[in-house]
């Protein structure tokens, strides 16, 4: 199953076409087979393979660093724009790097945390308490999605993923056009076309609901990719790439919920 998250789709460890981590380059001899049978069994951790447990640990570490960066951004909001630019560059580096780099993943977490903290402080200045609501909303969406995936009640399908990709491309095009209209002063509204009334509600409300659903499905794709990595016996270092991918999706989800709440509360 393909994933829209480039943190996973550009990583061979998470693709269904990837080969098993351990392969014979030639047919093993009888002696080699005897030696294998004589060996004591080893756990994935002992073989330095990716597991759900070590991936969770890496993800938690990355989010702790993210929160530390967010505290800095909250205190010094002037760092928001520089952090956004540096974070974007680090994201591209992590996406296209052939092998995961824990320092680069943690650097992304720290810098992106500064950006998230800074923009959160600005939102909270205009709408008191909105950050707490957005955080709780993010936890709820992630928790529910993870619970449904773990129980097997929700899975990614080819048809749903195709629809998802079309919706993502459409939303990206809308966001780009809306940003251009705001930059060139065509619309003076804080959220541009999102503030246009549609079916009795701001257009941003309907888009916000749609994008939250898209982000939730993106999490499902991320979980599927991690499952594939574990089943394929990917090296443990790829757990850092998984942590990076989850961060990208969760940050996107949080920012969309933050904007949706701001639109609902009005300018």
C-alpha positions in Angstrom: 0.0 0.0 0.0 1.5 3.3 -1.1 1.7 6.1 1.4 1.3 9.8 0.8 3.7 10.7 3.5 7.1 11.3 1.7 8.9 10.4 4.9 7.7 6.8 4.3 7.2 6.6 0.5 10.8 7.6 -0.2 12.1 5.0 2.3 12.6 1.4 0.9 12.2 -0.1 4.4 8.5 0.8 4.4 7.5 -0.3 0.9 5.6 -3.5 0.2 8.0 -4.3 -2.6 11.0 -4.3 -0.2 12.7 -7.6 0.2 13.1 -9.4 3.6 16.0 -8.1 5.7 17.8 -11.4 5.7 18.2 -13.3 2.5 20.5 -16.0 1.2 22.7 -14.9 -1.7 23.0 -18.6 -2.6 21.5 -21.9 -1.5 22.6 -22.7 2.0 24.6 -25.9 2.5 23.6 -28.7 4.9 26.4 -27.6 7.3 25.1 -24.0 7.3 21.6 -25.2 8.1 22.9 -27.3 10.9 24.7 -24.3 12.4 21.5 -22.2 12.1 19.4 -24.8 13.9 22.1 -25.1 16.7 22.1 -21.4 17.4 19.9 -20.0 20.2 16.9 -18.0 19.0 17.5 -14.2 19.0 14.9 -11.5 19.4 14.5 -8.7 16.9 16.1 -6.3 19.4 19.2 -8.6 19.6 19.3 -8.6 15.8 19.1 -4.8 15.8 15.8 -5.0 13.8 13.0 -2.5 13.9 10.2 -3.4 16.3 7.1 -1.7 17.5 8.6 -1.2 20.9 11.9 0.5 19.8 9.9 2.6 17.2 7.6 3.9 19.9 10.6 4.8 22.1 12.2 6.7 19.2 8.9 8.5 18.5 8.4 9.5 22.1 12.0 10.9 22.2 11.3 12.9 19.1 8.1 14.4 20.5 9.8 15.3 23.8 12.4 17.2 21.8 9.5 18.8 19.8 7.8 19.9 23.0 11.1 21.4 24.3 11.4 23.4 21.0 7.8 24.4 21.3 8.5 25.9 24.8 11.3 28.0 23.2 9.1 29.2 20.4 6.3 30.1 22.8 8.7 32.3 24.8 10.4 33.8 21.8 7.8 34.0 19.0 10.2 36.0 16.8 11.9 32.7 15.9 8.7 31.4 14.3 9.5 32.4 10.7 13.2 31.4 10.8 12.2 28.1 12.4 9.6 27.5 9.7 12.2 27.9 6.9 14.9 25.8 8.6 12.4 23.2 9.5 11.3 22.9 5.9 14.9 22.5 4.7 15.5 19.8 7.4 12.3 18.0 6.4 13.5 17.8 2.8 16.9 16.5 3.9 15.3 13.8 6.1 12.9 12.9 3.3 15.5 12.4 0.6 18.4 11.1 2.7 19.1 7.5 1.8 19.7 6.4 5.3 17.9 7.8 8.4 20.0 10.1 10.6 18.9 10.3 14.3 20.6 13.7 14.8 18.9 15.2 11.8 15.5 13.8 12.8 15.9 15.3 16.3 17.1 18.6 14.8 13.9 18.7 12.7 11.9 18.0 15.9 13.6 20.8 17.8 13.3 23.4 15.0 9.8 22.4 14.0 8.9 22.6 17.7 10.1 26.2 17.8 7.8 26.9 14.8 4.8 25.2 16.3 5.3 26.9 19.7 5.7 30.3 18.1 2.6 30.1 16.0 0.6 28.5 18.9 1.5 31.5 21.0 0.3 33.9 18.3 -3.0 32.0 18.0 -3.5 31.9 21.8 -2.9 35.7 21.9 -5.9 36.2 19.6 -8.1 33.4 20.9 -7.3 32.6 24.6 -7.4 28.9 25.4 -7.4 27.8 21.7 -4.1 25.9 22.0 -5.3 23.7 24.8 -8.4 22.9 22.7 -6.3 22.1 19.6 -3.9 19.9 21.6 -6.8 17.9 23.1 -8.4 17.6 19.6 -5.1 16.3 18.2 -4.8 13.7 21.0 -8.3 12.6 20.4 -7.9 12.1 16.6 -4.5 10.3 17.0 -5.8 8.2 19.8 -9.0 7.2 18.0 -7.2 6.5 14.8 -4.6 4.3 16.5 -7.2 2.4 18.5 -9.2 1.7 15.3 -6.1 0.6 13.4 -4.8 -1.6 16.3 -8.2 -3.3 16.5 -8.3 -3.9 12.8 -11.5 -1.9 12.3 -9.8 0.5 9.9 -7.3 -0.3 7.1 -5.9 1.5 4.1 -7.3 0.3 0.7 -6.2 1.1 -2.8 -9.4 2.9 -3.6 -9.5 5.0 -0.5 -5.8 5.9 -1.0 -6.5 7.0 -4.6 -9.4 9.2 -3.4 -7.1 10.5 -0.6 -4.4 11.5 -3.1 -6.8 13.4 -5.3 -8.2 15.2 -2.3 -4.7 16.1 -1.1 -3.7 17.5 -4.5 -6.9 19.5 -4.6 -6.4 20.9 -1.2 -2.8 21.8 -1.9 -3.8 23.6 -5.1 -6.5 25.5 -3.1 -4.1 26.4 -0.4 -1.5 27.7 -2.9 -4.1 29.8 -4.7 -5.5 31.2 -1.4 -2.0 32.1 -0.2 -1.3 33.9 -3.4 -4.6 35.9 -3.1 -3.7 36.9 0.5 -0.1 37.9 -0.4 -1.2 40.1 -3.3 -4.0 41.7 -1.3 -6.9 40.3 -3.3 -8.5 39.3 0.0 -7.8 41.0 3.3 -9.3 38.3 5.5 -6.9 36.6 7.9 -7.8 33.2 6.4 -8.5 34.3 2.8 -11.1 32.3 0.9 -11.6 30.1 4.0 -13.7 32.9 5.5 -16.1 32.9 2.6 -19.6 31.8 3.8 -20.7 28.5 2.2 -23.8 26.6 3.2 -24.2 28.9 6.2 -20.7 28.3 7.5 -17.2 29.6 6.6 -15.7 27.6 3.8 -12.7 27.0 6.2 -15.0 25.0 8.5 -15.9 22.5 5.8 -12.3 22.3 4.5 -11.1 21.9 8.1 -13.4 18.9 8.7 -12.2 17.4 5.4 -8.5 17.9 6.1 -8.8 16.5 9.6 -10.3 13.3 8.0 -7.4 13.3 5.5 -4.8 13.7 8.2 -6.4 10.8 10.1 -6.2 8.6 7.0 -2.6 9.7 6.5 -2.0 8.4 10.0 -3.5 5.1 9.0 -1.1 5.0 6.0 1.8 5.8 8.4 0.8 3.0 10.7 0.6 0.6 7.7 4.1 1.6 6.7 5.5 1.0 10.2 3.8 -2.4 10.2 5.5 -3.2 6.9 8.9 -2.1 8.2 8.6 -4.3 11.3 7.3 -7.3 9.3 10.1 -6.9 6.7 12.7 -6.9 9.5 14.0 -3.4 8.6 17.1 -2.3 10.5 16.3 -0.6 13.8 17.6 2.8 12.6 14.6 3.1 10.3 12.5 3.6 13.5 13.8 7.1 13.4 12.4 7.6 10.0 9.1 6.3 11.2 9.2 8.8 14.1 9.9 11.6 11.6 7.0 10.5 9.4 4.6 10.4 12.4 5.7 13.9 13.5 5.1 15.3 10.0 1.5 14.0 10.0 0.7 15.0 13.7 2.1 18.5 13.3 -0.1 18.9 10.1 -3.1 17.6 12.0 -2.5 20.0 14.9 -2.1 23.1 12.8 -5.3 22.3 10.8 -7.3 21.8 14.0 -5.8 25.1 15.4 -6.9 26.9 12.3 -10.4 25.3 12.3 -11.0 26.4 15.9 -9.8 29.9 15.0 -12.2 30.1 12.1 -15.1 28.9 14.3 -14.3 31.5 17.0 -14.1 34.3 14.5 -11.6 37.1 13.9 
